[in-house]
Amino acid sequence: MAAMCQLGSGVVVFIIISCYVWTLSETKRFTYNYVTCGSALKLLNTRNGVRLHSHDVKYGSGSGQQSVTAVESSDDHNSYWQVRASMGHQCPRGEPVECNQVIRLTHLNTGRNLHSHHFTSPLSHNLEVSAFGEQGEGDDGDHWMVICPDQYWERDQKIRLKHVVTDSYLHVSGDSYGRPIYGQREVSGYSAQNDWNTWKAVEGVYMTPGESDSFVRDEL
């Protein structure tokens, strides 16, 4: 069986499935609890209860790049991000992401990478966070370090994402947008660690290692 995800601009990613499609209850019993390379997931901001989100709506100020926000809905398909290696490095599918590893997060529906830079965010005046690049390829502003307490990024633990270029943390301030994305929260880069920049992996397709390709599914 094969699962297919559209990344945008005609780019298609095939995930070959050679195991059972796990239900949510089966997943809870599955012992492999790591976030892995190649997985497509949603990220929940644990302080605000909102999920990292993007869409083909550009900022009206700052960089003018594709906006990144956070939404309350748990079933919005614009909230899926694929875990990928940093530029020039390998991240074999199903390999656990290590704490302090640098990764890219590619928005599945548009093929652009989670990105930051020194533009000012429109509401909180922190650093702007955008989605950048084409077909999954951008620049070093797409690099994020996974800050977690153990050896690997575990799905049930709080983590932070630190932007490598600006040394800021992926953050939800609580500020909300008006039209055309009414009610969505601003996502920005913030200079210090606090409760507003902790995240947890939630729904998604989690690749697992093995001799044959396999995955764990949580309501994708």
C-alpha positions as a printed NumPy array, in Angstrom:
array([[ 0.   ,  0.   ,  0.   ],
       [ 1.32 ,  3.532, -0.667],
       [ 0.395,  6.83 ,  0.975],
       [ 0.897, 10.037, -1.037],
       [ 1.326, 13.591,  0.279],
       [ 1.268, 16.68 , -1.997],
       [ 3.98 , 19.182, -1.089],
       [ 2.94 , 21.839, -3.605],
       [ 4.262, 22.815, -7.035],
       [ 3.703, 19.3  , -8.268],
       [ 6.078, 17.705, -5.757],
       [ 4.779, 14.43 , -4.407],
       [ 6.169, 12.424, -1.529],
       [ 5.392,  8.703, -1.451],
       [ 5.419,  6.849,  1.849],
       [ 5.595,  3.103,  1.254],
       [ 3.669,  1.196,  3.842],
       [ 4.436, -2.442,  4.586],
       [ 2.822, -2.819,  7.96 ],
       [-0.555, -2.394,  9.606],
       [-2.334,  0.968,  9.77 ],
       [-2.296,  1.515, 13.487],
       [-5.314,  3.002, 15.227],
       [-4.907,  5.624, 17.947],
       [-5.462,  3.028, 20.685],
       [-2.844,  0.738, 19.121],
       [-0.421,  3.643, 18.927],
       [-0.697,  4.182, 22.679],
       [ 0.547,  0.621, 23.165],
       [ 3.373,  1.036, 20.656],
       [ 6.67 ,  1.403, 22.52 ],
       [ 8.602,  3.381, 19.882],
       [ 7.857,  6.848, 21.179],
       [10.348,  8.995, 19.251],
       [ 9.896, 11.726, 16.678],
       [11.743, 10.462, 13.614],
       [13.138, 11.728, 10.336],
       [10.559, 11.714,  7.547],
       [ 7.606, 11.895,  9.936],
       [ 4.742, 14.291,  9.143],
       [ 3.318, 15.763, 12.338],
       [ 1.534, 18.581, 14.089],
       [ 3.204, 20.634, 16.818],
       [ 1.146, 21.786, 19.799],
       [ 2.142, 24.854, 21.779],
       [ 1.636, 23.531, 25.293],
       [ 1.014, 26.923, 26.936],
       [-1.659, 28.149, 24.519],
       [-3.143, 24.868, 23.236],
       [-2.688, 25.853, 19.573],
       [-1.012, 24.046, 16.655],
       [ 1.687, 25.404, 14.355],
       [ 0.039, 26.297, 11.043],
       [ 0.675, 27.836,  7.638],
       [-1.199, 28.578,  4.406],
       [-0.628, 30.409,  1.158],
       [-1.256, 33.841,  2.706],
       [ 1.62 , 36.328,  2.616],
       [ 2.544, 38.834,  5.3  ],
       [ 1.45 , 42.349,  4.404],
       [ 4.603, 43.777,  6.002],
       [ 8.096, 42.619,  6.912],
       [ 9.453, 39.972,  4.552],
       [ 6.218, 39.522,  2.58 ],
       [ 6.824, 35.759,  2.775],
       [ 4.207, 33.091,  3.511],
       [ 2.779, 33.605,  6.986],
       [ 3.049, 31.104,  9.843],
       [ 0.424, 31.182, 12.573],
       [-1.085, 28.905, 15.229],
       [-4.66 , 27.592, 15.308],
       [-6.885, 25.905, 17.878],
       [-8.333, 23.312, 15.474],
       [-6.856, 19.814, 15.765],
       [-8.096, 18.636, 12.335],
       [-6.786, 21.382, 10.022],
       [-4.631, 19.791,  7.306],
       [-2.628, 22.995,  6.925],
       [-0.932, 22.171, 10.234],
       [ 1.23 , 19.227,  9.077],
       [ 5.018, 19.586,  8.923],
       [ 7.568, 17.035,  7.728],
       [10.791, 16.476,  9.686],
       [13.822, 16.745,  7.372],
       [17.599, 17.013,  7.626],
       [19.375, 20.342,  7.644],
       [20.962, 21.363,  4.363],
       [23.967, 19.244,  3.446],
       [23.157, 16.51 ,  5.974],
       [21.342, 13.175,  5.922],
       [18.389, 12.226,  8.115],
       [17.47 ,  8.611,  7.265],
       [13.752,  7.91 ,  7.329],
       [12.696,  6.439, 10.676],
       [15.843,  7.52 , 12.531],
       [15.084,  9.203, 15.901],
       [15.795, 12.927, 16.051],
       [18.46 , 13.613, 18.651],
       [18.262, 16.406, 21.195],
       [20.317, 19.369, 19.906],
       [20.039, 18.071, 16.333],
       [19.438, 20.715, 13.653],
       [16.47 , 19.968, 11.388],
       [14.149, 21.555,  8.856],
       [10.353, 21.442,  9.093],
       [ 8.638, 21.522,  5.7  ],
       [ 4.98 , 22.521,  5.436],
       [ 3.292, 19.637,  3.647],
       [ 0.658, 21.561,  1.718],
       [ 2.896, 24.307,  0.325],
       [ 6.406, 22.775,  0.322],
       [ 7.917, 25.737,  2.164],
       [10.14 , 25.487,  5.234],
       [ 9.632, 26.925,  8.701],
       [11.91 , 29.974,  8.618],
       [12.973, 33.019, 10.571],
       [15.201, 36.086, 10.121],
       [15.638, 39.581, 11.539],
       [12.406, 41.079, 10.2  ],
       [10.049, 42.23 , 12.973],
       [ 6.867, 40.257, 13.586],
       [ 3.696, 42.276, 12.878],
       [ 1.915, 42.066, 16.259],
       [ 4.331, 41.386, 19.125],
       [ 7.369, 42.982, 17.413],
       [ 9.484, 39.948, 18.15 ],
       [11.201, 38.273, 15.176],
       [ 9.05 , 37.245, 12.236],
       [ 8.55 , 33.525, 11.55 ],
       [ 7.573, 32.633,  7.997],
       [ 7.466, 29.734,  5.536],
       [10.157, 30.057,  2.891],
       [11.653, 28.307, -0.125],
       [10.267, 26.303, -3.004],
       [ 9.75 , 22.54 , -3.171],
       [11.364, 22.146,  0.232],
       [14.568, 24.048, -0.592],
       [15.4  , 27.38 ,  1.028],
       [18.447, 28.591,  2.975],
       [20.078, 28.387,  6.405],
       [17.244, 30.472,  7.854],
       [15.271, 27.194,  7.732],
       [17.435, 25.554, 10.401],
       [16.027, 24.821, 13.872],
       [17.731, 23.046, 16.772],
       [15.596, 20.647, 18.818],
       [16.068, 21.476, 22.512],
       [15.011, 18.537, 24.687],
       [16.215, 16.98 , 27.963],
       [17.221, 13.455, 26.962],
       [19.104, 11.76 , 24.124],
       [16.219, 11.773, 21.629],
       [13.09 , 13.835, 20.933],
       [10.281, 11.884, 22.561],
       [ 6.701, 12.411, 21.431],
       [ 5.254, 12.887, 24.915],
       [ 7.777, 15.459, 26.156],
       [ 7.924, 19.235, 25.905],
       [10.617, 20.597, 23.628],
       [11.738, 23.928, 22.234],
       [12.814, 24.816, 18.711],
       [15.735, 27.234, 18.642],
       [16.408, 29.103, 15.423],
       [20.064, 28.64 , 14.548],
       [20.69 , 31.962, 12.777],
       [18.92 , 34.31 , 15.227],
       [19.196, 32.293, 18.492],
       [15.474, 32.854, 19.054],
       [12.85 , 30.33 , 20.141],
       [ 9.67 , 29.411, 18.255],
       [ 7.066, 31.258, 20.316],
       [ 3.335, 31.992, 20.57 ],
       [ 2.733, 35.347, 22.237],
       [-1.06 , 35.232, 22.487],
       [-1.604, 38.051, 19.963],
       [-4.326, 37.269, 17.394],
       [-4.742, 38.398, 13.777],
       [-7.726, 40.049, 12.147],
       [-8.7  , 39.584,  8.491],
       [-7.97 , 37.591,  6.383],
       [-6.828, 35.083,  9.049],
       [-9.11 , 36.195, 11.86 ],
       [-8.46 , 34.575, 15.239],
       [-5.216, 32.834, 14.301],
       [-2.356, 33.431, 16.74 ],
       [ 0.913, 35.087, 15.877],
       [ 3.981, 32.83 , 15.858],
       [ 7.287, 34.636, 16.334],
       [10.895, 34.215, 17.404],
       [11.572, 35.177, 21.038],
       [14.977, 35.7  , 22.614],
       [14.47 , 33.806, 25.875],
       [13.068, 30.478, 27.04 ],
       [ 9.688, 30.575, 28.748],
       [ 6.418, 28.626, 28.911],
       [ 5.16 , 30.298, 25.722],
       [ 7.759, 28.561, 23.558],
       [ 7.317, 24.929, 24.598],
       [ 5.926, 22.459, 22.064],
       [ 4.879, 18.822, 21.861],
       [ 4.453, 16.477, 18.898],
       [ 0.831, 15.374, 18.527],
       [-1.115, 14.038, 15.504],
       [ 0.833, 12.696, 12.564],
       [ 2.393,  9.865, 10.6  ],
       [ 5.523,  8.76 , 12.467],
       [ 8.079,  6.765, 10.518],
       [ 9.743,  3.896, 12.397],
       [13.058,  2.143, 11.71 ],
       [13.371, -1.425, 10.522],
       [14.375, -3.634,  7.649],
       [11.17 , -2.675,  5.83 ],
       [ 9.473,  0.73 ,  5.8  ],
       [ 6.847,  1.154,  8.485],
       [ 4.949,  3.884, 10.228],
       [ 2.708,  4.699, 13.161],
       [-0.387,  6.71 , 12.395],
       [-2.135,  9.13 , 14.744],
       [-5.244, 10.421, 12.924],
       [-3.609, 11.951,  9.854]])
